[in-house]
Amino acid sequence: MCQLLGMNCNTPTDIVFSFEGFRCRGGLTDQHGDGWGIAFFEDQGCRLFLDYLPSISSPVADLVRSYPIKSKNVIAHIRKATQGQINLANTHPFQRELWGRYWIFAHNGNLTDLPELASSRFQVVGTTDSEHAFCWILDQLALQFAKMPSRIQLHAAMTRLARQLAQHGTCNFLLSDGDTLFAHCSTALHYIVRQAPFTIAHLSDMDMAVDFSAETTPNDRVAMIATQPLTDNENWTKMQAGELLMFVDGEIQQNLGI
């Protein structure tokens, strides 16, 4: 099973602490050695780092660890290949443009007999079911909306599309346009929202802790999403099978009227 990591915040934040534990799952504390990637949104831009080497031994991962990029939305992925060769074209996260915005997608699971793409705008470069699913999602959104819809409309559309994808297999995924971050659970996905009063967090995959009260302001709010909890002394919430959550500014959006 691949590993997913997402962060959604109300202020630009670095992910160094969480990434330090997360990268251990790519060949040290878990058997996920088929590549990894991470995407950071910065205003209208997006930095994307990919490597087909295991994250625990990747020089690119060393660069990310030593370079505290601050972002309000981050998606990372550690791959255990089920479909497609081990190469950069098949390495998550994937990136495309829609409505003048970059979109980033990472998937954990195995999908079969996926529907065909309705148009030629979004094409698959690699050979994974995940990239095909991503192109299909954007294809369907582009057909339904000529321009960026409201958050309520987007959530309703994503709920429908996630349900359709889930009919084709295991479909844990993270999707972001730099404003919202969607998390869909089929089998395993957990989240935590950190806000004042902040406490000390200790990683599950290595002996490392940080006192967030010394690193944050009282107004900061950070939502973390991961396949399995990254820390062993915090209360992570396990998502339910079929659940789709939309995070904005570190908060779960509720009462959307749908």
PEJO-V481878 format. One record per pair of residues at least 12 apart in sequence whose ideal C-beta (glycine too) atoms are under 10 Angstrom apart, sorted by the first residue. I is the first residue (numbers start at 0). J is the second residue. If there is no record, write none. Layout:
i=<I | I>
j=<J | J>
//
This chain:
i=<0 | 0 | 0 | 0 | 0 | 0 | 0 | 0 | 0 | 0 | 0 | 0 | 0 | 0 | 0 | 1 | 1 | 1 | 1 | 1 | 1 | 1 | 1 | 1 | 1 | 1 | 1 | 1 | 1 | 1 | 1 | 1 | 1 | 1 | 1 | 1 | 2 | 2 | 2 | 2 | 2 | 2 | 2 | 2 | 2 | 2 | 2 | 2 | 2 | 2 | 2 | 2 | 2 | 2 | 2 | 2 | 3 | 3 | 3 | 3 | 3 | 3 | 3 | 3 | 3 | 3 | 3 | 3 | 3 | 3 | 3 | 3 | 3 | 3 | 3 | 3 | 3 | 3 | 3 | 4 | 4 | 4 | 4 | 4 | 4 | 4 | 4 | 4 | 4 | 4 | 4 | 4 | 4 | 4 | 4 | 4 | 4 | 4 | 4 | 5 | 5 | 5 | 5 | 5 | 5 | 5 | 5 | 5 | 5 | 5 | 5 | 5 | 5 | 5 | 5 | 5 | 5 | 5 | 5 | 5 | 5 | 5 | 5 | 6 | 6 | 6 | 6 | 6 | 6 | 6 | 6 | 6 | 6 | 6 | 6 | 6 | 6 | 6 | 6 | 6 | 6 | 7 | 7 | 7 | 7 | 7 | 7 | 7 | 7 | 7 | 7 | 7 | 7 | 7 | 7 | 7 | 7 | 7 | 7 | 7 | 7 | 7 | 7 | 7 | 7 | 7 | 7 | 7 | 7 | 8 | 8 | 8 | 8 | 8 | 8 | 8 | 8 | 8 | 8 | 8 | 8 | 8 | 8 | 8 | 9 | 9 | 9 | 9 | 9 | 9 | 9 | 9 | 9 | 9 | 9 | 10 | 10 | 10 | 10 | 10 | 10 | 10 | 10 | 10 | 10 | 11 | 11 | 11 | 11 | 11 | 11 | 11 | 11 | 11 | 12 | 12 | 12 | 12 | 12 | 12 | 12 | 12 | 12 | 12 | 12 | 12 | 12 | 13 | 13 | 13 | 13 | 13 | 13 | 13 | 13 | 14 | 14 | 14 | 14 | 14 | 14 | 14 | 14 | 14 | 14 | 14 | 14 | 15 | 15 | 15 | 15 | 15 | 15 | 15 | 16 | 16 | 16 | 16 | 16 | 16 | 16 | 16 | 16 | 16 | 16 | 17 | 17 | 17 | 17 | 17 | 17 | 17 | 17 | 17 | 17 | 18 | 18 | 18 | 18 | 18 | 18 | 18 | 18 | 18 | 19 | 19 | 19 | 19 | 19 | 19 | 19 | 19 | 19 | 20 | 20 | 20 | 20 | 20 | 20 | 20 | 20 | 20 | 20 | 20 | 20 | 21 | 21 | 21 | 21 | 21 | 21 | 21 | 21 | 21 | 21 | 21 | 21 | 21 | 21 | 22 | 22 | 22 | 22 | 22 | 22 | 22 | 22 | 22 | 22 | 22 | 22 | 22 | 22 | 22 | 23 | 23 | 23 | 23 | 23 | 23 | 23 | 23 | 23 | 24 | 24 | 24 | 24 | 24 | 24 | 24 | 24 | 24 | 24 | 24 | 25 | 25 | 25 | 25 | 25 | 25 | 25 | 25 | 25 | 25 | 25 | 25 | 26 | 26 | 26 | 26 | 26 | 26 | 26 | 27 | 27 | 27 | 27 | 27 | 27 | 28 | 28 | 28 | 28 | 29 | 29 | 29 | 29 | 29 | 29 | 30 | 30 | 31 | 31 | 31 | 31 | 31 | 31 | 31 | 31 | 31 | 32 | 32 | 32 | 32 | 32 | 32 | 32 | 32 | 32 | 32 | 32 | 33 | 33 | 33 | 33 | 33 | 33 | 33 | 33 | 33 | 33 | 33 | 33 | 33 | 33 | 34 | 34 | 34 | 34 | 34 | 34 | 34 | 34 | 34 | 34 | 34 | 34 | 34 | 34 | 34 | 34 | 34 | 34 | 35 | 35 | 35 | 35 | 35 | 35 | 35 | 35 | 35 | 35 | 35 | 35 | 35 | 35 | 35 | 35 | 35 | 35 | 35 | 36 | 36 | 36 | 36 | 36 | 36 | 36 | 36 | 36 | 36 | 36 | 36 | 36 | 36 | 36 | 36 | 36 | 36 | 36 | 36 | 36 | 37 | 37 | 37 | 37 | 37 | 37 | 37 | 37 | 37 | 37 | 37 | 37 | 37 | 37 | 37 | 37 | 37 | 38 | 38 | 38 | 38 | 38 | 38 | 38 | 38 | 38 | 38 | 38 | 38 | 38 | 38 | 38 | 38 | 38 | 38 | 39 | 39 | 39 | 39 | 39 | 39 | 39 | 39 | 39 | 39 | 39 | 39 | 40 | 40 | 40 | 40 | 40 | 40 | 40 | 40 | 40 | 40 | 40 | 40 | 40 | 40 | 41 | 41 | 41 | 41 | 41 | 41 | 42 | 42 | 42 | 43 | 43 | 43 | 43 | 44 | 44 | 45 | 45 | 45 | 45 | 45 | 45 | 45 | 45 | 45 | 45 | 45 | 45 | 45 | 46 | 46 | 46 | 46 | 46 | 47 | 47 | 47 | 47 | 47 | 47 | 47 | 48 | 48 | 48 | 48 | 48 | 48 | 48 | 48 | 49 | 49 | 49 | 49 | 49 | 49 | 49 | 49 | 49 | 49 | 50 | 50 | 50 | 50 | 51 | 51 | 51 | 51 | 51 | 51 | 51 | 51 | 51 | 52 | 52 | 53 | 53 | 54 | 54 | 54 | 54 | 55 | 55 | 60 | 60 | 63 | 70 | 71 | 71 | 71 | 71 | 71 | 71 | 71 | 71 | 72 | 72 | 72 | 72 | 72 | 72 | 72 | 72 | 72 | 72 | 72 | 73 | 73 | 73 | 73 | 73 | 73 | 74 | 74 | 74 | 74 | 74 | 74 | 74 | 74 | 74 | 74 | 74 | 74 | 74 | 74 | 75 | 75 | 75 | 75 | 75 | 75 | 76 | 76 | 76 | 76 | 76 | 76 | 76 | 76 | 76 | 76 | 76 | 76 | 76 | 77 | 77 | 77 | 77 | 78 | 78 | 78 | 78 | 78 | 78 | 78 | 79 | 80 | 81 | 81 | 81 | 81 | 81 | 81 | 81 | 81 | 81 | 82 | 82 | 82 | 82 | 82 | 82 | 82 | 82 | 82 | 82 | 83 | 83 | 83 | 83 | 83 | 83 | 83 | 84 | 84 | 84 | 86 | 86 | 87 | 87 | 88 | 88 | 88 | 88 | 88 | 88 | 89 | 89 | 89 | 89 | 89 | 89 | 90 | 90 | 90 | 90 | 91 | 91 | 91 | 91 | 91 | 91 | 91 | 91 | 91 | 91 | 91 | 91 | 92 | 92 | 92 | 92 | 92 | 92 | 92 | 92 | 93 | 93 | 93 | 93 | 93 | 93 | 93 | 93 | 93 | 93 | 93 | 93 | 93 | 93 | 94 | 95 | 95 | 95 | 95 | 95 | 95 | 95 | 95 | 95 | 96 | 96 | 96 | 96 | 97 | 97 | 97 | 97 | 97 | 97 | 97 | 97 | 97 | 97 | 98 | 98 | 98 | 98 | 98 | 98 | 98 | 98 | 98 | 99 | 99 | 100 | 100 | 100 | 100 | 100 | 101 | 101 | 101 | 102 | 102 | 102 | 102 | 102 | 102 | 102 | 102 | 102 | 103 | 103 | 103 | 103 | 103 | 103 | 103 | 104 | 104 | 104 | 104 | 104 | 104 | 104 | 104 | 104 | 104 | 104 | 104 | 105 | 105 | 105 | 105 | 105 | 105 | 105 | 106 | 106 | 106 | 106 | 106 | 106 | 106 | 106 | 106 | 106 | 106 | 106 | 106 | 106 | 106 | 106 | 107 | 107 | 107 | 107 | 107 | 107 | 107 | 107 | 107 | 107 | 107 | 107 | 108 | 108 | 108 | 108 | 108 | 108 | 108 | 108 | 108 | 108 | 108 | 108 | 108 | 108 | 108 | 109 | 109 | 109 | 109 | 109 | 109 | 110 | 110 | 110 | 110 | 110 | 110 | 110 | 110 | 110 | 110 | 110 | 110 | 110 | 110 | 110 | 111 | 111 | 111 | 111 | 112 | 112 | 112 | 112 | 113 | 113 | 113 | 113 | 113 | 113 | 113 | 113 | 113 | 114 | 114 | 114 | 114 | 114 | 114 | 114 | 114 | 114 | 115 | 115 | 115 | 116 | 116 | 116 | 116 | 116 | 116 | 117 | 117 | 117 | 117 | 117 | 118 | 118 | 118 | 118 | 118 | 118 | 119 | 120 | 120 | 120 | 120 | 120 | 121 | 121 | 121 | 121 | 121 | 121 | 121 | 121 | 121 | 122 | 122 | 123 | 128 | 128 | 128 | 128 | 128 | 129 | 129 | 132 | 132 | 132 | 132 | 132 | 132 | 133 | 133 | 135 | 135 | 135 | 135 | 136 | 136 | 136 | 136 | 136 | 136 | 136 | 136 | 136 | 137 | 137 | 138 | 139 | 139 | 139 | 139 | 139 | 140 | 140 | 140 | 140 | 143 | 143 | 143 | 143 | 144 | 147 | 147 | 149 | 150 | 150 | 150 | 150 | 150 | 150 | 151 | 151 | 151 | 151 | 151 | 152 | 152 | 153 | 153 | 153 | 153 | 153 | 153 | 154 | 154 | 154 | 154 | 154 | 154 | 154 | 154 | 154 | 155 | 155 | 155 | 157 | 157 | 157 | 157 | 157 | 157 | 158 | 158 | 158 | 158 | 158 | 158 | 158 | 158 | 159 | 160 | 160 | 160 | 160 | 161 | 161 | 161 | 161 | 161 | 161 | 161 | 161 | 161 | 162 | 162 | 162 | 164 | 164 | 165 | 165 | 165 | 165 | 165 | 165 | 168 | 169 | 169 | 169 | 169 | 170 | 170 | 170 | 170 | 170 | 171 | 171 | 171 | 171 | 171 | 171 | 171 | 171 | 171 | 172 | 172 | 172 | 172 | 173 | 173 | 173 | 173 | 173 | 174 | 174 | 175 | 178 | 178 | 179 | 179 | 179 | 179 | 179 | 180 | 180 | 180 | 180 | 180 | 180 | 180 | 181 | 181 | 181 | 181 | 181 | 182 | 182 | 182 | 182 | 182 | 182 | 182 | 182 | 182 | 182 | 183 | 183 | 183 | 183 | 183 | 184 | 184 | 184 | 184 | 184 | 184 | 184 | 184 | 184 | 184 | 185 | 185 | 185 | 185 | 186 | 186 | 186 | 187 | 187 | 187 | 187 | 187 | 187 | 188 | 188 | 188 | 188 | 188 | 188 | 188 | 188 | 188 | 188 | 188 | 189 | 189 | 189 | 189 | 189 | 189 | 189 | 189 | 189 | 189 | 189 | 190 | 190 | 190 | 190 | 190 | 190 | 190 | 190 | 190 | 190 | 190 | 190 | 191 | 191 | 191 | 191 | 191 | 191 | 191 | 191 | 191 | 191 | 191 | 191 | 192 | 192 | 192 | 192 | 192 | 192 | 192 | 192 | 192 | 192 | 193 | 193 | 193 | 193 | 193 | 193 | 193 | 193 | 193 | 193 | 194 | 194 | 194 | 194 | 194 | 194 | 194 | 194 | 194 | 194 | 195 | 195 | 195 | 195 | 195 | 195 | 195 | 195 | 196 | 196 | 196 | 197 | 197 | 197 | 197 | 197 | 197 | 197 | 197 | 197 | 197 | 197 | 198 | 198 | 198 | 198 | 198 | 199 | 199 | 199 | 199 | 199 | 199 | 200 | 200 | 200 | 200 | 200 | 200 | 201 | 201 | 201 | 201 | 201 | 202 | 202 | 202 | 202 | 202 | 203 | 203 | 203 | 203 | 203 | 203 | 203 | 203 | 203 | 204 | 204 | 204 | 204 | 207 | 208 | 208 | 209 | 219 | 220 | 220 | 220 | 221 | 221 | 222 | 222 | 222 | 222 | 222 | 222 | 222 | 223 | 223 | 223 | 224 | 224 | 224 | 224 | 236>
j=<29 | 30 | 31 | 77 | 79 | 81 | 107 | 108 | 109 | 169 | 171 | 186 | 187 | 226 | 227 | 24 | 25 | 31 | 33 | 34 | 35 | 76 | 77 | 78 | 79 | 80 | 81 | 91 | 105 | 106 | 107 | 108 | 109 | 129 | 171 | 226 | 21 | 22 | 24 | 25 | 29 | 31 | 35 | 54 | 75 | 76 | 77 | 78 | 79 | 105 | 107 | 171 | 187 | 225 | 226 | 227 | 21 | 74 | 75 | 76 | 77 | 91 | 92 | 105 | 106 | 107 | 108 | 171 | 172 | 173 | 182 | 184 | 187 | 188 | 189 | 224 | 225 | 226 | 227 | 17 | 18 | 20 | 21 | 22 | 24 | 35 | 37 | 73 | 74 | 75 | 76 | 77 | 105 | 173 | 223 | 224 | 225 | 226 | 229 | 17 | 38 | 72 | 73 | 74 | 75 | 76 | 92 | 103 | 105 | 172 | 173 | 174 | 175 | 180 | 181 | 182 | 188 | 190 | 222 | 223 | 224 | 225 | 246 | 18 | 39 | 70 | 71 | 72 | 73 | 74 | 75 | 173 | 175 | 180 | 221 | 222 | 223 | 224 | 225 | 246 | 249 | 40 | 70 | 71 | 72 | 73 | 74 | 173 | 175 | 178 | 179 | 180 | 181 | 182 | 190 | 192 | 220 | 221 | 222 | 223 | 224 | 244 | 245 | 246 | 247 | 248 | 249 | 250 | 251 | 69 | 70 | 71 | 72 | 73 | 180 | 193 | 219 | 220 | 221 | 222 | 223 | 246 | 248 | 249 | 71 | 194 | 218 | 219 | 220 | 221 | 222 | 247 | 248 | 249 | 250 | 69 | 71 | 215 | 216 | 218 | 219 | 220 | 221 | 248 | 249 | 39 | 40 | 41 | 42 | 68 | 69 | 70 | 71 | 72 | 67 | 68 | 69 | 70 | 71 | 73 | 193 | 214 | 215 | 219 | 220 | 221 | 249 | 39 | 66 | 67 | 68 | 69 | 70 | 73 | 214 | 37 | 39 | 63 | 64 | 67 | 68 | 69 | 70 | 73 | 75 | 221 | 223 | 63 | 64 | 65 | 66 | 67 | 68 | 209 | 67 | 200 | 202 | 207 | 208 | 209 | 211 | 214 | 223 | 229 | 230 | 73 | 75 | 200 | 202 | 209 | 221 | 223 | 225 | 229 | 230 | 37 | 54 | 60 | 63 | 64 | 67 | 73 | 75 | 229 | 60 | 63 | 64 | 202 | 204 | 205 | 207 | 209 | 229 | 200 | 201 | 202 | 203 | 204 | 205 | 207 | 225 | 228 | 229 | 230 | 231 | 35 | 37 | 54 | 60 | 75 | 76 | 77 | 202 | 204 | 223 | 225 | 226 | 227 | 229 | 35 | 37 | 53 | 54 | 55 | 56 | 57 | 60 | 61 | 63 | 64 | 75 | 77 | 204 | 205 | 54 | 55 | 77 | 202 | 203 | 204 | 205 | 207 | 229 | 53 | 54 | 55 | 77 | 79 | 203 | 204 | 225 | 226 | 227 | 229 | 50 | 52 | 53 | 54 | 55 | 56 | 57 | 60 | 76 | 77 | 78 | 79 | 52 | 53 | 54 | 55 | 56 | 57 | 77 | 53 | 54 | 55 | 56 | 204 | 205 | 55 | 203 | 204 | 205 | 55 | 77 | 79 | 204 | 226 | 227 | 53 | 79 | 53 | 54 | 55 | 76 | 77 | 78 | 79 | 80 | 226 | 51 | 52 | 53 | 54 | 55 | 56 | 77 | 78 | 79 | 80 | 85 | 51 | 52 | 53 | 77 | 78 | 79 | 80 | 81 | 83 | 84 | 85 | 86 | 89 | 90 | 49 | 50 | 51 | 52 | 53 | 54 | 57 | 76 | 77 | 78 | 79 | 80 | 85 | 86 | 87 | 89 | 90 | 91 | 48 | 49 | 50 | 51 | 52 | 53 | 54 | 55 | 57 | 59 | 60 | 63 | 75 | 76 | 77 | 78 | 90 | 91 | 92 | 48 | 49 | 50 | 51 | 54 | 59 | 60 | 63 | 74 | 75 | 76 | 77 | 78 | 87 | 90 | 91 | 92 | 93 | 94 | 103 | 105 | 49 | 50 | 54 | 59 | 60 | 63 | 68 | 70 | 73 | 74 | 75 | 76 | 77 | 91 | 92 | 103 | 105 | 70 | 72 | 73 | 74 | 75 | 76 | 91 | 92 | 93 | 94 | 101 | 102 | 103 | 104 | 105 | 173 | 175 | 177 | 63 | 66 | 68 | 69 | 70 | 71 | 72 | 73 | 74 | 75 | 103 | 177 | 68 | 70 | 71 | 72 | 73 | 74 | 100 | 101 | 103 | 175 | 176 | 177 | 178 | 180 | 68 | 69 | 70 | 71 | 72 | 177 | 70 | 71 | 177 | 99 | 100 | 101 | 177 | 101 | 177 | 70 | 72 | 74 | 92 | 94 | 96 | 100 | 101 | 102 | 103 | 175 | 176 | 177 | 63 | 66 | 68 | 70 | 73 | 74 | 90 | 92 | 93 | 94 | 101 | 103 | 60 | 62 | 63 | 66 | 68 | 75 | 90 | 92 | 76 | 86 | 87 | 88 | 89 | 90 | 91 | 92 | 93 | 94 | 62 | 63 | 87 | 90 | 78 | 80 | 84 | 85 | 86 | 87 | 88 | 89 | 90 | 85 | 90 | 77 | 78 | 75 | 76 | 77 | 78 | 77 | 204 | 75 | 77 | 75 | 177 | 175 | 177 | 178 | 180 | 221 | 247 | 248 | 249 | 103 | 173 | 175 | 176 | 177 | 178 | 179 | 180 | 222 | 246 | 247 | 92 | 103 | 173 | 175 | 180 | 223 | 91 | 92 | 93 | 94 | 103 | 104 | 105 | 172 | 173 | 174 | 175 | 180 | 182 | 224 | 91 | 92 | 103 | 105 | 173 | 225 | 90 | 91 | 92 | 93 | 103 | 104 | 105 | 106 | 107 | 129 | 172 | 173 | 226 | 91 | 105 | 107 | 226 | 90 | 91 | 105 | 106 | 107 | 127 | 129 | 107 | 127 | 107 | 108 | 109 | 110 | 127 | 128 | 129 | 168 | 169 | 109 | 110 | 111 | 125 | 126 | 127 | 128 | 129 | 130 | 131 | 125 | 126 | 127 | 128 | 129 | 130 | 131 | 125 | 126 | 127 | 125 | 126 | 124 | 125 | 123 | 124 | 125 | 126 | 127 | 130 | 124 | 125 | 126 | 127 | 129 | 130 | 105 | 125 | 127 | 130 | 103 | 104 | 105 | 106 | 107 | 125 | 127 | 129 | 130 | 133 | 172 | 173 | 104 | 105 | 106 | 129 | 133 | 173 | 174 | 175 | 105 | 106 | 123 | 124 | 125 | 127 | 129 | 130 | 131 | 132 | 133 | 134 | 137 | 174 | 133 | 120 | 121 | 122 | 130 | 133 | 134 | 136 | 137 | 138 | 120 | 121 | 137 | 176 | 120 | 121 | 136 | 137 | 138 | 140 | 141 | 144 | 147 | 176 | 137 | 140 | 141 | 144 | 145 | 146 | 147 | 148 | 176 | 146 | 147 | 147 | 175 | 176 | 177 | 178 | 175 | 176 | 177 | 121 | 133 | 136 | 137 | 140 | 174 | 175 | 176 | 177 | 133 | 173 | 174 | 175 | 176 | 177 | 180 | 129 | 130 | 132 | 133 | 134 | 136 | 137 | 172 | 173 | 174 | 175 | 181 | 129 | 133 | 171 | 172 | 173 | 174 | 175 | 127 | 128 | 129 | 130 | 131 | 132 | 133 | 164 | 169 | 170 | 171 | 172 | 173 | 174 | 183 | 185 | 129 | 169 | 170 | 171 | 172 | 173 | 184 | 185 | 186 | 187 | 188 | 226 | 128 | 129 | 132 | 164 | 165 | 167 | 168 | 169 | 170 | 171 | 172 | 183 | 185 | 186 | 187 | 128 | 129 | 167 | 168 | 169 | 170 | 127 | 128 | 129 | 131 | 132 | 135 | 164 | 165 | 166 | 167 | 168 | 169 | 170 | 172 | 185 | 128 | 167 | 168 | 169 | 128 | 166 | 167 | 168 | 128 | 131 | 132 | 134 | 135 | 163 | 164 | 167 | 168 | 131 | 132 | 135 | 138 | 139 | 163 | 164 | 166 | 167 | 131 | 135 | 138 | 131 | 134 | 135 | 137 | 138 | 139 | 135 | 138 | 139 | 141 | 142 | 134 | 137 | 138 | 139 | 141 | 142 | 138 | 134 | 137 | 138 | 141 | 142 | 133 | 134 | 135 | 136 | 137 | 138 | 139 | 140 | 141 | 134 | 138 | 135 | 164 | 167 | 168 | 169 | 170 | 170 | 172 | 160 | 164 | 167 | 168 | 170 | 172 | 172 | 174 | 160 | 163 | 164 | 167 | 156 | 157 | 160 | 161 | 163 | 164 | 172 | 174 | 181 | 160 | 174 | 160 | 156 | 157 | 159 | 160 | 163 | 153 | 156 | 157 | 160 | 155 | 156 | 159 | 160 | 156 | 176 | 178 | 255 | 178 | 179 | 245 | 247 | 252 | 255 | 245 | 252 | 255 | 256 | 257 | 255 | 257 | 176 | 178 | 179 | 181 | 245 | 255 | 179 | 181 | 243 | 244 | 245 | 252 | 255 | 256 | 257 | 255 | 256 | 257 | 174 | 179 | 181 | 183 | 243 | 245 | 181 | 183 | 241 | 242 | 243 | 245 | 255 | 257 | 243 | 174 | 181 | 183 | 243 | 174 | 181 | 182 | 183 | 184 | 185 | 241 | 242 | 243 | 183 | 241 | 243 | 183 | 185 | 183 | 184 | 185 | 240 | 241 | 243 | 185 | 185 | 186 | 187 | 240 | 183 | 184 | 185 | 186 | 241 | 183 | 184 | 185 | 186 | 187 | 188 | 226 | 238 | 240 | 184 | 185 | 188 | 243 | 188 | 224 | 225 | 226 | 246 | 243 | 245 | 246 | 247 | 248 | 245 | 246 | 247 | 248 | 252 | 222 | 224 | 244 | 245 | 246 | 247 | 249 | 224 | 243 | 244 | 245 | 246 | 222 | 224 | 225 | 238 | 242 | 243 | 244 | 245 | 246 | 251 | 238 | 241 | 242 | 243 | 244 | 224 | 226 | 237 | 238 | 239 | 240 | 241 | 242 | 243 | 244 | 238 | 240 | 241 | 242 | 226 | 238 | 240 | 225 | 226 | 227 | 237 | 238 | 240 | 224 | 225 | 226 | 227 | 236 | 237 | 238 | 239 | 240 | 242 | 244 | 223 | 224 | 225 | 226 | 227 | 228 | 229 | 235 | 236 | 237 | 238 | 222 | 223 | 224 | 225 | 228 | 235 | 236 | 237 | 238 | 244 | 246 | 251 | 221 | 222 | 223 | 224 | 225 | 228 | 229 | 230 | 233 | 234 | 235 | 236 | 220 | 221 | 222 | 223 | 224 | 236 | 246 | 249 | 250 | 251 | 211 | 215 | 219 | 220 | 221 | 222 | 223 | 230 | 233 | 249 | 211 | 215 | 217 | 218 | 219 | 220 | 221 | 222 | 249 | 250 | 211 | 212 | 215 | 216 | 217 | 218 | 219 | 220 | 211 | 212 | 217 | 209 | 210 | 211 | 212 | 213 | 214 | 215 | 216 | 217 | 219 | 221 | 210 | 211 | 212 | 232 | 233 | 211 | 212 | 213 | 230 | 232 | 233 | 223 | 229 | 230 | 231 | 232 | 233 | 229 | 230 | 231 | 232 | 233 | 228 | 229 | 230 | 231 | 232 | 225 | 227 | 228 | 229 | 230 | 231 | 232 | 233 | 235 | 227 | 229 | 230 | 231 | 230 | 230 | 232 | 230 | 249 | 248 | 249 | 250 | 248 | 249 | 244 | 246 | 247 | 248 | 249 | 250 | 251 | 235 | 246 | 249 | 236 | 238 | 244 | 246 | 251>
//
